[in-house]
Amino acid sequence: MYMLAPLSEHYDDGFGAVGDAFRNAAQTLRKTNGGDGGASLDDLPEIYLLRHAVELFLKSGIIIMHRRMKLRYDSEPHSSATPLMRTSSEKWSPLLNTHDILGLYGYWKALIDGNRDRLIKLMSHTADLDVPTELDGWIRTLGTADPNSDYFRYPVSKNPAADKAKSPFKEVAPQSLFAAESTEYVKALVLENAKGEVVKTFKYDKATSKAVAEAARRASEMLSNFHFMMRVELAGGW
């Protein structure tokens, strides 16, 4: 029912539905790009959209579980309009102000693991609450690459050292541009001085962001499934 209702009527205040919208936008962008950003920077907005979807799915799950089990947010009631999350240091932090998906995932998973029997009793059916270990790795990869939700959104982030790896073109030594006995098709920018001497070469690295992009796609898909399950089993379709 939530799919046809305004966001204000959603059990999780609309976080999950907006997460699905961001994930759908990322899939559309990928199809438009032919499944590969090529030598462009088109993979950056796709990964950003997926990363944001992951963040929204985790926030949705935290809100749903708190409300359905009537768990307080520290001194705040479970119905609070300003939900909180418990950090790894056991402190409560405003849920809406954080972009830390490693912290969000840790709390989301702790809520499931620490309340498994209680959640199962609240479900309409017996859904599988086991969180696959693969998801741990995907979240770790994505969260480490973009801890503040700015790495894929801006040309510069809070981690200048990591920003250098963002572009698919990397500076390499001119003599290493073509590897010996390689049949690889090379895309590169070669700069020469007035004497025709090569002074700089920038080679396209097709592996740039591939691991993070794959982690973002798989994590967002799995969390989208968890989100739908929670909406049906714990929120009565709302």
C-alpha positions in Angstrom: 0.0 0.0 0.0 2.9 2.4 0.7 3.7 2.5 -3.0 0.5 4.3 -3.7 0.3 6.5 -0.6 1.9 9.9 0.0 5.2 9.8 1.8 3.7 11.4 4.9 1.5 8.3 5.4 4.5 5.8 5.2 5.3 3.9 8.3 9.0 4.9 8.0 8.2 8.5 7.0 9.1 7.7 3.4 12.8 6.8 3.7 12.5 3.4 2.1 10.4 4.6 -0.9 12.8 7.4 -1.6 15.7 4.9 -1.3 14.0 2.8 -4.1 13.6 6.0 -6.2 17.3 6.7 -6.0 18.2 3.1 -6.8 15.9 3.1 -9.8 17.5 6.4 -11.0 20.9 4.8 -10.7 19.7 1.8 -12.8 18.3 4.1 -15.4 21.6 6.0 -15.6 23.5 2.8 -16.0 21.3 1.7 -18.9 21.7 5.1 -20.5 25.5 4.8 -20.3 25.4 1.3 -21.8 26.4 -0.4 -18.6 29.8 1.3 -18.5 30.8 4.8 -17.9 33.7 4.3 -20.3 36.4 7.0 -20.1 33.9 9.5 -18.7 33.0 10.3 -15.1 29.4 8.9 -15.5 30.0 6.2 -12.9 30.4 8.8 -10.1 26.7 9.9 -10.1 25.5 6.3 -10.4 27.5 5.2 -7.4 26.4 8.3 -5.4 22.7 7.5 -6.1 23.3 3.9 -5.0 25.2 5.0 -1.9 22.4 7.3 -0.9 19.8 4.6 -1.5 21.8 2.3 0.9 21.8 5.1 3.5 18.0 5.6 3.2 17.3 1.8 3.4 19.2 1.6 6.6 17.5 4.6 8.1 14.1 3.1 7.1 14.9 -0.2 8.7 16.0 1.5 12.0 12.8 3.5 12.2 10.6 0.6 11.3 12.1 -1.7 14.0 12.0 1.0 16.7 8.4 1.8 16.0 7.2 -1.8 15.6 8.9 -3.0 18.7 8.2 0.2 20.6 11.9 0.7 21.4 12.8 4.0 22.9 15.5 6.3 21.4 17.4 6.9 24.6 15.0 9.2 26.5 12.8 9.8 23.4 9.7 7.7 22.6 9.7 5.2 19.7 7.2 7.5 17.9 9.6 10.5 18.0 9.8 12.7 14.9 13.5 13.0 15.6 14.8 9.4 15.7 18.2 8.5 17.0 20.8 5.8 16.4 23.2 4.3 18.9 26.8 4.6 17.8 29.6 2.1 18.3 30.6 4.2 21.4 27.2 3.6 22.9 26.1 7.2 22.5 22.9 8.3 20.9 23.1 10.5 17.7 20.4 12.1 15.5 19.6 9.6 12.8 18.7 12.3 10.2 22.0 14.1 10.6 24.3 11.2 9.9 25.6 10.0 6.6 27.9 7.3 8.1 26.6 4.1 6.5 29.2 2.0 8.5 27.6 3.3 11.7 24.1 3.0 10.3 24.7 -0.5 9.1 26.2 -1.6 12.5 23.1 -0.3 14.4 20.6 -1.7 11.8 22.2 -5.1 12.0 22.5 -5.0 15.9 18.7 -4.3 16.0 18.0 -7.4 13.9 20.5 -9.7 15.7 19.5 -8.5 19.2 15.7 -8.8 18.6 15.4 -11.7 16.3 12.9 -13.7 18.2 10.8 -10.6 19.0 10.8 -9.6 15.3 9.8 -13.0 14.1 6.8 -13.0 16.5 5.6 -9.7 15.1 5.8 -10.9 11.4 2.9 -12.0 9.4 5.0 -14.8 8.0 8.3 -16.2 9.0 10.8 -14.2 6.9 14.5 -14.9 6.8 16.3 -12.4 9.1 19.8 -13.8 8.5 22.0 -11.0 7.2 24.4 -12.5 4.6 28.1 -12.0 5.4 28.6 -10.7 1.8 26.6 -7.6 2.8 29.2 -6.9 5.5 31.9 -6.7 2.9 29.9 -4.6 0.4 29.0 -2.1 3.1 32.6 -1.9 4.3 33.9 -1.3 0.8 31.3 1.4 0.1 31.5 3.1 3.5 35.3 3.2 3.5 35.4 4.8 0.1 32.8 7.4 0.9 32.4 7.9 4.7 30.8 11.3 4.5 28.6 11.1 1.4 30.7 13.6 -0.5 33.3 11.5 -2.3 31.1 10.7 -5.4 29.2 14.0 -5.1 32.0 16.5 -5.4 35.3 16.8 -7.3 36.9 17.4 -3.9 35.9 15.7 -0.6 37.1 15.6 3.0 39.7 13.1 2.0 42.0 14.8 -0.6 44.4 11.9 -0.7 41.6 9.6 -1.9 40.3 12.2 -4.4 43.3 11.5 -6.6 42.0 8.0 -7.4 38.6 9.3 -8.4 39.4 10.1 -12.1 39.7 7.1 -14.5 42.7 8.8 -16.0 46.0 8.4 -14.0 49.4 9.9 -14.6 51.9 7.2 -15.6 55.5 7.2 -16.8 55.7 7.6 -20.5 57.7 4.4 -20.9 55.0 2.4 -19.1 52.2 3.5 -21.3 52.4 0.4 -23.4 53.3 -2.8 -21.6 55.6 -5.3 -23.4 53.7 -8.0 -25.3 50.4 -6.5 -24.4 47.4 -6.4 -26.8 45.5 -4.0 -24.5 43.7 -1.1 -26.3 45.2 2.0 -24.6 43.3 5.3 -24.1 45.7 8.0 -23.0 46.4 11.7 -23.2 50.0 12.4 -24.2 51.5 15.9 -23.8 54.5 17.1 -25.6 56.7 20.1 -25.2 57.8 22.5 -28.0 60.5 20.1 -29.0 58.1 17.2 -29.5 59.3 15.5 -26.3 56.7 13.6 -24.2 56.5 15.3 -20.8 53.3 13.8 -19.3 51.0 10.9 -20.0 47.6 10.2 -18.5 46.4 6.6 -19.0 42.8 5.5 -18.7 42.4 2.9 -15.9 39.2 0.9 -16.5 39.4 -0.6 -13.0 38.8 2.8 -11.3 35.8 2.6 -8.9 34.8 -0.9 -10.3 34.9 -2.6 -6.9 33.1 0.2 -5.2 30.4 0.4 -7.9 29.8 -3.4 -7.7 29.6 -3.2 -3.9 27.1 -0.3 -4.2 24.9 -2.2 -6.7 24.8 -5.4 -4.6 24.4 -3.7 -1.3 21.5 -1.5 -2.5 19.8 -4.5 -4.1 20.0 -6.6 -0.9 18.9 -3.7 1.3 16.0 -2.9 -1.0 14.8 -6.5 -0.5 15.2 -6.2 3.2 13.3 -2.9 3.1 10.4 -4.5 1.2 10.2 -7.4 3.6 10.1 -5.1 6.6 7.3 -3.0 5.0 5.2 -6.1 4.4 6.0 -8.1 7.5 6.4 -5.4 10.1 4.5 -2.4 8.8 1.4 -4.2 7.3 2.3 -2.9 3.8 2.6 0.7 5.0 
